[in-house]
Protein backbone atom coordinates (compact mmCIF):
# COMPACT_ATOMS: atom_id res chain seq x y z
CA UNK A 1 0.00 0.00 0.00
CA UNK A 2 2.82 2.38 0.81
CA UNK A 3 4.92 1.77 -2.34
CA UNK A 4 2.75 3.72 -4.86
CA UNK A 5 2.72 6.66 -2.46
CA UNK A 6 6.52 6.77 -1.91
CA UNK A 7 7.64 6.28 -5.57
CA UNK A 8 6.36 9.69 -6.82
CA UNK A 9 7.76 11.34 -3.70
CA UNK A 10 11.21 9.85 -4.43
CA UNK A 11 10.90 10.93 -8.05
CA UNK A 12 10.19 14.51 -7.05
CA UNK A 13 13.12 14.45 -4.67
CA UNK A 14 15.44 13.27 -7.46
CA UNK A 15 14.01 15.88 -9.81
CA UNK A 16 14.70 18.72 -7.36
CA UNK A 17 18.17 17.38 -6.61
CA UNK A 18 18.98 17.23 -10.32
CA UNK A 19 17.64 20.73 -10.85
CA UNK A 20 19.73 21.96 -7.93
CA UNK A 21 22.85 20.34 -9.40
CA UNK A 22 22.24 21.88 -12.82
CA UNK A 23 21.75 25.33 -11.27
CA UNK A 24 24.92 24.84 -9.21
CA UNK A 25 26.91 24.03 -12.34
CA UNK A 26 25.45 27.01 -14.23
CA UNK A 27 26.14 29.23 -11.24
CA UNK A 28 29.72 28.00 -11.05
CA UNK A 29 30.19 28.57 -14.77
CA UNK A 30 29.12 32.19 -14.31
CA UNK A 31 30.82 32.82 -11.00
CA UNK A 32 34.26 31.27 -11.60
CA UNK A 33 35.32 33.66 -14.39
CA UNK A 34 34.10 36.62 -12.29
CA UNK A 35 36.05 35.27 -9.33
CA UNK A 36 39.10 34.83 -11.54
CA UNK A 37 38.91 38.45 -12.73
CA UNK A 38 38.49 39.72 -9.17
CA UNK A 39 41.49 37.71 -7.97
CA UNK A 40 43.60 38.99 -10.85
CA UNK A 41 42.59 42.58 -10.07
CA UNK A 42 43.31 42.05 -6.37
CA UNK A 43 46.76 40.67 -7.18
CA UNK A 44 47.52 43.67 -9.38
CA UNK A 45 46.32 46.07 -6.72
CA UNK A 46 48.47 44.34 -4.14
CA UNK A 47 51.51 44.60 -6.41
CA UNK A 48 50.81 48.27 -7.11
CA UNK A 49 50.30 49.05 -3.45
CA UNK A 50 53.61 47.37 -2.57
CA UNK A 51 55.37 49.47 -5.19
CA UNK A 52 53.56 52.58 -3.95
CA UNK A 53 54.50 51.82 -0.34
CA UNK A 54 58.17 51.50 -1.29
CA UNK A 55 58.06 54.71 -3.27
CA UNK A 56 56.51 56.52 -0.31
CA UNK A 57 59.11 55.12 2.05
CA UNK A 58 61.96 56.02 -0.27
CA UNK A 59 61.22 59.46 -1.57
CA UNK A 60 63.73 60.98 -4.00
CA UNK A 61 66.51 62.59 -2.05
CA UNK A 62 65.95 66.34 -2.18
CA UNK A 63 68.81 68.61 -3.12
CA UNK A 64 70.01 70.64 -0.14
CA UNK A 65 70.67 74.20 -1.33
CA UNK A 66 73.28 74.61 1.40
CA UNK A 67 75.43 71.84 -0.14
CA UNK A 68 78.23 73.15 -2.33
CA UNK A 69 77.30 73.42 -6.00
CA UNK A 70 79.54 71.21 -8.07
CA UNK A 71 79.77 70.46 -11.76
CA UNK A 72 78.27 67.00 -12.09
CA UNK A 73 78.72 64.98 -15.27
CA UNK A 74 75.61 63.11 -16.37
CA UNK A 75 75.74 60.67 -19.27
CA UNK A 76 72.86 60.65 -21.74
CA UNK A 77 72.80 59.81 -25.45
CA UNK A 78 74.96 61.96 -27.67
CA UNK A 79 73.12 64.52 -29.74
CA UNK A 80 75.47 63.81 -32.64
CA UNK A 81 75.30 60.00 -32.52
CA UNK A 82 72.58 58.19 -30.61
CA UNK A 83 74.68 55.02 -30.44
CA UNK A 84 77.08 56.80 -28.07
CA UNK A 85 76.90 58.46 -24.67
CA UNK A 86 77.93 62.05 -24.09
CA UNK A 87 78.62 63.69 -20.71
CA UNK A 88 76.54 66.75 -19.94
CA UNK A 89 77.95 69.00 -17.21
CA UNK A 90 75.25 70.22 -14.82
CA UNK A 91 75.78 72.36 -11.71
CA UNK A 92 74.07 70.67 -8.78
CA UNK A 93 74.18 71.06 -4.98
CA UNK A 94 75.54 67.61 -4.10
CA UNK A 95 76.00 66.03 -0.68
CA UNK A 96 79.46 64.86 0.37
CA UNK A 97 77.95 61.61 1.67
CA UNK A 98 78.50 59.02 -1.11
CA UNK A 99 75.10 57.34 -0.68
CA UNK A 100 73.16 60.62 -0.76
CA UNK A 101 75.35 61.93 -3.56
CA UNK A 102 74.77 58.77 -5.62
CA UNK A 103 71.01 59.02 -5.10
CA UNK A 104 71.05 62.68 -6.13
CA UNK A 105 72.95 62.11 -9.37
CA UNK A 106 70.98 58.97 -10.26
CA UNK A 107 67.66 60.71 -9.67
CA UNK A 108 68.83 63.56 -11.89
CA UNK A 109 69.91 61.04 -14.51
CA UNK A 110 66.51 59.31 -14.33
CA UNK A 111 64.74 62.67 -14.68
CA UNK A 112 66.31 62.87 -18.10
CA UNK A 113 67.81 65.55 -20.31
CA UNK A 114 66.01 68.44 -21.97
CA UNK A 115 65.69 66.50 -25.19
CA UNK A 116 63.67 63.41 -24.27
CA UNK A 117 65.02 61.60 -27.33
CA UNK A 118 68.42 61.52 -25.64
CA UNK A 119 67.36 59.79 -22.46
CA UNK A 120 68.89 56.40 -21.69
CA UNK A 121 66.48 55.26 -18.99
CA UNK A 122 62.68 54.91 -19.09
CA UNK A 123 60.83 57.98 -17.76
CA UNK A 124 58.75 55.91 -15.35
CA UNK A 125 61.74 54.11 -13.78
CA UNK A 126 62.36 54.95 -10.12
CA UNK A 127 65.37 54.41 -7.88
CA UNK A 128 63.89 52.49 -4.95
CA UNK A 129 67.01 51.94 -2.85
CA UNK A 130 70.72 52.59 -2.95
CA UNK A 131 73.41 51.46 -0.55
CA UNK A 132 77.14 50.83 -0.59
CA UNK A 133 78.88 47.72 0.72
CA UNK A 134 82.19 48.08 2.61
CA UNK A 135 84.14 46.79 -0.43
CA UNK A 136 82.89 49.67 -2.59
CA UNK A 137 80.15 47.73 -4.35
CA UNK A 138 77.08 49.90 -4.83
CA UNK A 139 73.64 48.24 -4.88
CA UNK A 140 71.03 50.15 -6.87
CA UNK A 141 67.47 48.87 -6.71
CA UNK A 142 65.18 50.16 -9.45
CA UNK A 143 61.45 49.78 -10.01
CA UNK A 144 60.24 47.23 -12.54
CA UNK A 145 59.76 49.95 -15.14
CA UNK A 146 63.51 49.98 -15.73
CA UNK A 147 63.22 46.47 -17.18
CA UNK A 148 59.75 46.62 -18.69
CA UNK A 149 59.81 50.08 -20.31
CA UNK A 150 63.32 50.11 -21.76
CA UNK A 151 63.57 49.39 -25.50
CA UNK A 152 64.65 45.76 -25.80
CA UNK A 153 68.02 45.23 -27.47
CA UNK A 154 71.73 44.80 -26.82
CA UNK A 155 72.58 48.38 -27.74
CA UNK A 156 69.80 50.12 -25.79
CA UNK A 157 70.29 47.98 -22.68
CA UNK A 158 74.07 48.38 -22.68
CA UNK A 159 73.78 52.14 -23.13
CA UNK A 160 71.37 52.28 -20.16
CA UNK A 161 73.83 50.43 -17.94
CA UNK A 162 76.75 52.51 -19.23
CA UNK A 163 74.90 55.74 -18.47
CA UNK A 164 74.48 54.59 -14.85
CA UNK A 165 78.08 53.41 -14.38
CA UNK A 166 79.68 56.40 -16.12
CA UNK A 167 77.54 58.87 -14.17
CA UNK A 168 78.46 57.23 -10.86
CA UNK A 169 82.12 56.97 -11.86
CA UNK A 170 82.28 60.67 -12.72
CA UNK A 171 80.60 61.89 -9.55
CA UNK A 172 81.15 59.38 -6.74
CA UNK A 173 84.82 58.31 -6.66
CA UNK A 174 84.31 56.00 -3.67
CA UNK A 175 82.40 53.47 -5.78
CA UNK A 176 84.10 50.52 -7.47
CA UNK A 177 81.30 48.34 -8.79
CA UNK A 178 77.58 48.53 -9.39
CA UNK A 179 75.03 45.80 -8.84
CA UNK A 180 71.60 46.43 -10.35
CA UNK A 181 68.47 44.96 -8.77
CA UNK A 182 64.95 45.17 -10.12
CA UNK A 183 62.29 45.61 -7.42
CA UNK A 184 64.61 44.11 -4.84
CA UNK A 185 65.38 41.03 -6.89
CA UNK A 186 68.37 39.90 -8.88
CA UNK A 187 67.26 39.31 -12.47
CA UNK A 188 69.06 37.44 -15.23
CA UNK A 189 68.90 40.22 -17.83
CA UNK A 190 67.74 43.82 -18.06
CA UNK A 191 65.28 43.22 -20.92
CA UNK A 192 66.41 39.96 -22.49
CA UNK A 193 69.99 40.79 -23.42
CA UNK A 194 72.34 42.50 -20.97
CA UNK A 195 73.48 40.35 -18.07
CA UNK A 196 72.50 41.64 -14.63
CA UNK A 197 73.68 38.64 -12.61
CA UNK A 198 77.09 40.18 -12.02
CA UNK A 199 78.45 43.57 -11.10
CA UNK A 200 79.55 46.33 -13.47
CA UNK A 201 82.83 48.14 -13.07
CA UNK A 202 82.30 51.75 -12.02
CA UNK A 203 85.85 52.73 -11.33
CA UNK A 204 88.15 51.70 -14.19
CA UNK A 205 90.70 50.29 -11.72
CA UNK A 206 88.18 48.11 -9.95
CA UNK A 207 88.25 44.40 -10.66
CA UNK A 208 85.48 41.90 -10.01
CA UNK A 209 84.32 41.54 -6.46
CA UNK A 210 86.53 39.07 -4.57
CA UNK A 211 83.39 37.61 -3.02
CA UNK A 212 81.96 36.91 -6.44
CA UNK A 213 84.73 35.98 -8.86
CA UNK A 214 82.35 34.27 -11.26
CA UNK A 215 80.65 37.51 -12.10
CA UNK A 216 81.58 41.06 -12.89
CA UNK A 217 81.45 41.89 -16.58
CA UNK A 218 83.75 44.88 -16.86
CA UNK A 219 81.83 47.38 -18.87
CA UNK A 220 83.41 50.63 -17.69
CA UNK A 221 86.04 51.03 -20.37
CA UNK A 222 85.30 48.38 -22.94
CA UNK A 223 81.61 49.14 -23.25
CA UNK A 224 82.05 52.90 -23.32
CA UNK A 225 80.89 54.96 -26.25
CA UNK A 226 82.21 58.39 -25.35
CA UNK A 227 82.36 61.71 -27.12
CA UNK A 228 83.76 65.06 -25.87
CA UNK A 229 81.70 66.65 -23.09
CA UNK A 230 79.03 69.25 -23.66
CA UNK A 231 79.02 71.90 -20.92
CA UNK A 232 75.80 73.48 -19.75
CA UNK A 233 75.03 75.66 -16.78
CA UNK A 234 72.35 74.33 -14.42
CA UNK A 235 70.13 77.30 -15.10
CA UNK A 236 69.90 76.33 -18.77
CA UNK A 237 69.01 72.72 -18.11
CA UNK A 238 65.35 72.08 -17.63
CA UNK A 239 64.93 68.62 -16.26
CA UNK A 240 62.06 66.62 -17.64
CA UNK A 241 59.34 66.05 -15.10
CA UNK A 242 58.37 62.56 -14.27
CA UNK B 1 7.37 -4.48 -14.67
CA UNK B 2 6.16 -1.14 -15.96
CA UNK B 3 7.42 0.45 -12.81
CA UNK B 4 10.83 -1.17 -13.38
CA UNK B 5 11.02 0.21 -16.94
CA UNK B 6 10.06 3.68 -15.70
CA UNK B 7 12.62 3.49 -12.91
CA UNK B 8 15.25 2.34 -15.39
CA UNK B 9 14.53 5.33 -17.65
CA UNK B 10 14.67 7.68 -14.70
CA UNK B 11 17.92 6.17 -13.55
CA UNK B 12 19.42 6.52 -17.04
CA UNK B 13 18.18 10.11 -17.19
CA UNK B 14 19.66 10.87 -13.79
CA UNK B 15 22.95 9.21 -14.71
CA UNK B 16 23.13 11.22 -17.95
CA UNK B 17 22.38 14.45 -16.07
CA UNK B 18 24.97 13.56 -13.44
CA UNK B 19 27.68 12.80 -16.01
CA UNK B 20 26.75 15.92 -17.97
CA UNK B 21 27.04 18.03 -14.82
CA UNK B 22 30.42 16.53 -14.04
CA UNK B 23 31.66 17.19 -17.58
CA UNK B 24 30.41 20.80 -17.56
CA UNK B 25 31.75 21.37 -14.06
CA UNK B 26 35.09 19.80 -14.95
CA UNK B 27 35.40 21.91 -18.08
CA UNK B 28 34.62 25.07 -16.13
CA UNK B 29 37.19 24.24 -13.46
CA UNK B 30 39.80 23.28 -16.06
CA UNK B 31 39.24 26.60 -17.83
CA UNK B 32 39.47 28.46 -14.56
CA UNK B 33 42.70 26.69 -13.56
CA UNK B 34 44.28 27.11 -16.98
CA UNK B 35 43.71 30.83 -17.03
CA UNK B 36 44.32 31.43 -13.34
CA UNK B 37 46.69 34.37 -12.86
CA UNK B 38 50.29 33.37 -12.24
CA UNK B 39 51.06 36.33 -9.99
CA UNK B 40 52.32 34.24 -7.14
CA UNK B 41 55.14 32.65 -9.14
CA UNK B 42 58.61 33.60 -8.00
CA UNK B 43 60.39 35.84 -10.50
CA UNK B 44 63.54 34.57 -12.16
CA UNK B 45 66.68 34.88 -10.12
CA UNK B 46 67.18 34.39 -6.44
CA UNK B 47 65.90 36.86 -3.90
CA UNK B 48 68.74 39.24 -3.15
CA UNK B 49 67.41 41.87 -0.85
CA UNK B 50 70.08 41.26 1.80
CA UNK B 51 73.25 42.95 0.54
CA UNK B 52 75.46 39.96 1.31
CA UNK B 53 73.42 37.57 -0.79
CA UNK B 54 73.28 40.08 -3.63
CA UNK B 55 77.04 40.16 -3.78
CA UNK B 56 77.39 36.40 -3.91
CA UNK B 57 74.49 35.57 -6.18
CA UNK B 58 75.09 34.24 -9.65
CA UNK B 59 77.53 31.48 -8.87
CA UNK B 60 75.98 28.16 -9.66
CA UNK B 61 79.09 26.19 -8.89
CA UNK B 62 78.52 24.08 -11.97
CA UNK B 63 81.21 23.46 -14.50
CA UNK B 64 81.29 22.93 -18.21
CA UNK B 65 81.88 19.39 -19.46
CA UNK B 66 85.42 18.16 -20.02
CA UNK B 67 84.99 18.71 -23.73
CA UNK B 68 84.90 22.40 -23.03
CA UNK B 69 88.38 22.50 -21.51
CA UNK B 70 90.19 25.33 -23.24
CA UNK B 71 93.25 23.34 -24.13
CA UNK B 72 91.43 20.39 -25.62
CA UNK B 73 88.32 21.63 -27.39
CA UNK B 74 89.42 22.97 -30.74
CA UNK B 75 92.94 21.52 -30.81
CA UNK B 76 92.17 18.38 -32.76
CA UNK B 77 89.15 19.31 -34.78
CA UNK B 78 89.44 22.75 -36.40
CA UNK B 79 86.40 24.81 -37.24
CA UNK B 80 83.59 22.85 -38.88
CA UNK B 81 80.41 23.67 -37.02
CA UNK B 82 78.46 26.87 -36.57
CA UNK B 83 75.85 26.94 -33.83
CA UNK B 84 73.22 29.44 -34.94
CA UNK B 85 70.92 30.94 -32.34
CA UNK B 86 67.80 32.84 -33.42
CA UNK B 87 67.24 34.76 -30.18
CA UNK B 88 64.01 34.74 -28.15
CA UNK B 89 60.95 32.69 -29.20
CA UNK B 90 57.95 31.11 -27.51
CA UNK B 91 56.53 33.36 -24.82
CA UNK B 92 59.45 35.78 -25.29
CA UNK B 93 58.87 37.78 -28.48
CA UNK B 94 61.90 40.02 -27.88
CA UNK B 95 61.78 43.53 -29.33
CA UNK B 96 58.45 44.56 -30.88
CA UNK B 97 57.91 47.15 -33.53
CA UNK B 98 54.90 49.39 -34.00
CA UNK B 99 53.88 47.46 -37.11
CA UNK B 100 53.57 44.19 -35.19
CA UNK B 101 57.06 43.02 -36.10
CA UNK B 102 58.45 40.62 -33.50
CA UNK B 103 62.15 40.02 -33.01
CA UNK B 104 61.62 36.29 -32.40
CA UNK B 105 60.02 35.84 -35.84
CA UNK B 106 62.56 37.90 -37.74
CA UNK B 107 65.56 36.19 -36.14
CA UNK B 108 64.19 32.85 -37.31
CA UNK B 109 63.92 34.20 -40.84
CA UNK B 110 67.49 35.55 -40.71
CA UNK B 111 68.70 32.21 -39.31
CA UNK B 112 67.28 30.38 -42.34
CA UNK B 113 69.23 32.64 -44.70
CA UNK B 114 72.43 32.48 -42.64
CA UNK B 115 72.22 28.68 -42.44
CA UNK B 116 71.95 28.42 -46.20
CA UNK B 117 74.93 30.73 -46.75
CA UNK B 118 77.07 28.90 -44.18
CA UNK B 119 76.25 25.50 -45.67
CA UNK B 120 77.33 26.82 -49.07
CA UNK B 121 80.68 27.64 -47.43
CA UNK B 122 80.93 24.00 -46.28
CA UNK B 123 80.02 24.46 -42.62
CA UNK B 124 77.71 22.21 -40.67
CA UNK B 125 75.03 24.31 -38.98
CA UNK B 126 73.29 23.47 -35.72
CA UNK B 127 70.24 25.57 -34.81
CA UNK B 128 69.25 26.21 -31.22
CA UNK B 129 65.60 26.38 -32.25
CA UNK B 130 63.72 25.52 -35.42
CA UNK B 131 60.34 27.01 -34.62
CA UNK B 132 58.62 29.12 -32.00
CA UNK B 133 60.32 27.55 -28.99
CA UNK B 134 62.22 29.39 -26.29
CA UNK B 135 65.14 27.36 -24.94
CA UNK B 136 66.81 28.90 -21.88
CA UNK B 137 70.10 30.75 -22.16
CA UNK B 138 71.87 27.75 -20.64
CA UNK B 139 70.14 25.29 -22.99
CA UNK B 140 71.30 27.31 -25.99
CA UNK B 141 74.84 27.52 -24.63
CA UNK B 142 74.81 23.79 -23.91
CA UNK B 143 74.15 23.08 -27.59
CA UNK B 144 77.34 24.95 -28.47
CA UNK B 145 79.34 23.57 -25.56
CA UNK B 146 78.53 20.01 -26.64
CA UNK B 147 80.23 20.57 -30.03
CA UNK B 148 83.91 20.39 -30.84
CA UNK B 149 85.36 22.88 -33.25
CA UNK B 150 82.41 25.24 -33.33
CA UNK B 151 81.60 28.92 -33.21
CA UNK B 152 78.41 30.38 -31.77
CA UNK B 153 76.41 33.17 -33.41
CA UNK B 154 73.30 34.59 -31.77
CA UNK B 155 71.03 36.69 -34.03
CA UNK B 156 69.08 39.70 -32.74
CA UNK B 157 66.94 42.50 -34.10
CA UNK B 158 67.28 45.77 -32.16
CA UNK B 159 64.56 48.24 -31.27
CA UNK B 160 67.01 51.14 -31.65
CA UNK B 161 69.77 52.15 -34.03
CA UNK B 162 69.84 53.43 -37.58
CA UNK B 163 67.63 51.18 -39.74
CA UNK B 164 69.68 49.21 -42.23
CA UNK B 165 72.78 48.92 -40.05
CA UNK B 166 74.17 45.84 -38.31
CA UNK B 167 76.33 45.65 -35.19
CA UNK B 168 78.41 42.74 -33.95
CA UNK B 169 79.02 42.31 -30.21
CA UNK B 170 81.42 40.24 -28.18
CA UNK B 171 81.12 39.70 -24.46
CA UNK B 172 82.68 42.16 -22.02
CA UNK B 173 85.83 41.20 -20.16
CA UNK B 174 85.33 38.43 -17.64
CA UNK B 175 87.44 37.68 -14.55
CA UNK B 176 90.46 35.45 -15.29
CA UNK B 177 90.05 31.72 -14.74
CA UNK B 178 91.68 30.29 -11.65
CA UNK B 179 90.65 26.63 -11.92
CA UNK B 180 93.67 24.41 -12.50
CA UNK B 181 91.81 21.19 -13.25
CA UNK B 182 91.17 21.95 -16.93
CA UNK B 183 87.46 22.54 -16.41
CA UNK B 184 85.84 25.86 -17.12
CA UNK B 185 83.22 27.10 -14.66
CA UNK B 186 79.90 27.26 -16.48
CA UNK B 187 79.37 30.90 -15.46
CA UNK B 188 82.70 31.86 -17.04
CA UNK B 189 82.65 29.54 -20.05
CA UNK B 190 83.32 32.42 -22.46
CA UNK B 191 86.37 33.74 -20.58
CA UNK B 192 89.10 31.71 -22.37
CA UNK B 193 87.53 32.38 -25.77
CA UNK B 194 87.24 36.17 -25.57
CA UNK B 195 90.29 36.77 -27.77
CA UNK B 196 89.02 34.44 -30.49
CA UNK B 197 85.53 35.91 -30.16
CA UNK B 198 86.98 39.37 -30.72
CA UNK B 199 88.78 38.18 -33.90
CA UNK B 200 85.63 36.51 -35.20
CA UNK B 201 83.55 39.58 -34.31
CA UNK B 202 85.88 42.00 -36.09
CA UNK B 203 85.97 39.82 -39.22
CA UNK B 204 82.17 39.49 -39.39
CA UNK B 205 81.66 43.17 -38.57
CA UNK B 206 84.07 44.13 -41.37
CA UNK B 207 82.09 42.08 -43.89
CA UNK B 208 78.79 43.54 -42.65
CA UNK B 209 80.04 47.13 -42.71
CA UNK B 210 81.18 46.63 -46.30
CA UNK B 211 77.62 45.60 -47.11
CA UNK B 212 75.66 47.94 -44.82
CA UNK B 213 77.06 51.47 -44.70
CA UNK B 214 76.80 53.26 -41.36
CA UNK B 215 77.55 50.11 -39.36
CA UNK B 216 80.56 50.25 -36.97
CA UNK B 217 84.03 49.32 -38.22
CA UNK B 218 84.79 46.86 -35.45
CA UNK B 219 82.85 44.67 -33.07
CA UNK B 220 81.42 46.31 -29.96
CA UNK B 221 81.53 45.03 -26.41
CA UNK B 222 78.53 44.35 -24.18
CA UNK B 223 77.65 42.20 -21.18
CA UNK B 224 75.50 39.72 -23.09
CA UNK B 225 74.00 36.98 -20.97
CA UNK B 226 73.81 34.48 -23.82
CA UNK B 227 77.51 34.70 -24.63
CA UNK B 228 78.85 34.41 -21.07
CA UNK B 229 78.10 30.69 -20.70
CA UNK B 230 79.22 29.70 -24.20
CA UNK B 231 82.53 27.81 -24.38
CA UNK B 232 83.40 28.69 -27.99
CA UNK B 233 84.25 31.78 -30.01
CA UNK B 234 80.90 33.55 -29.74
CA UNK B 235 79.38 36.72 -31.15
CA UNK B 236 75.99 38.44 -31.23
CA UNK B 237 74.79 40.03 -34.47
CA UNK B 238 72.14 42.73 -33.99
CA UNK B 239 70.26 44.15 -36.96
CA UNK B 240 68.48 47.54 -36.78
CA UNK B 241 65.61 47.52 -36.33
CA UNK B 242 62.06 46.38 -35.56
CA UNK B 243 60.84 49.97 -35.87
CA UNK B 244 61.04 49.97 -39.68
CA UNK B 245 57.74 50.91 -41.31
CA UNK B 246 57.71 47.91 -43.61
CA UNK B 247 58.84 44.40 -42.73
CA UNK B 248 60.13 44.09 -46.29
CA UNK B 249 62.94 46.48 -45.31
CA UNK B 250 64.24 43.79 -42.97
CA UNK B 251 63.52 40.95 -45.39
CA UNK B 252 65.71 42.65 -47.98
CA UNK B 253 68.62 42.61 -45.54
CA UNK B 254 68.58 38.81 -45.09
CA UNK B 255 70.78 37.84 -48.08
CA UNK B 256 73.35 40.56 -47.32
CA UNK B 257 73.57 39.72 -43.62
CA UNK B 258 73.71 35.98 -44.35
CA UNK B 259 76.45 36.34 -46.95
CA UNK B 260 78.54 38.66 -44.77
CA UNK B 261 78.33 36.34 -41.76
CA UNK B 262 79.26 33.31 -43.88
CA UNK B 263 82.25 35.13 -45.40
CA UNK B 264 83.34 36.34 -41.97
CA UNK B 265 83.21 32.84 -40.49
CA UNK B 266 85.09 31.45 -43.52
CA UNK B 267 87.79 34.12 -43.02
CA UNK B 268 87.96 33.17 -39.35
CA UNK B 269 88.51 29.46 -40.07
CA UNK B 270 92.30 29.68 -40.70
CA UNK B 271 92.71 31.97 -37.66
CA UNK B 272 90.95 29.37 -35.56
CA UNK B 273 93.11 26.54 -36.95
CA UNK B 274 96.32 28.48 -36.26
CA UNK B 275 95.26 29.28 -32.74
CA UNK B 276 94.29 25.71 -31.97
CA UNK B 277 97.71 23.97 -31.64
CA UNK B 278 98.82 26.29 -28.85
CA UNK B 279 95.45 25.86 -27.15
CA UNK B 280 92.35 27.90 -27.45
CA UNK B 281 93.46 30.27 -24.77
CA UNK B 282 93.74 33.53 -26.67
Interface residues (C-beta under 8 A of the other chain):
Chain A: X7 X11 X14 X18 X21 X22 X24 X25 X28 X29 X32 X33 X35 X36 X39 X40 X43 X44 X47 X82 X83 X131 X133 X135 X137 X139 X151 X152 X153 X154 X155 X156 X157 X158 X161 X179 X181 X184 X185 X186 X187 X188 X189 X192 X193 X194 X195 X197 X198 X199 X200 X207 X208 X209 X211 X212 X213 X214 X215 X216 X217 X218 X219 X222 X223 X225
Chain B: X3 X10 X14 X17 X18 X21 X24 X25 X28 X29 X31 X32 X35 X36 X37 X39 X40 X43 X44 X45 X46 X47 X48 X49 X51 X54 X55 X56 X57 X58 X59 X87 X88 X92 X94 X95 X96 X103 X137 X156 X157 X158 X159 X160 X161 X162 X167 X169 X171 X172 X173 X174 X175 X178 X185 X187 X188 X216 X220 X221 X222 X223 X224 X225 X226 X228 X236 X238 X241
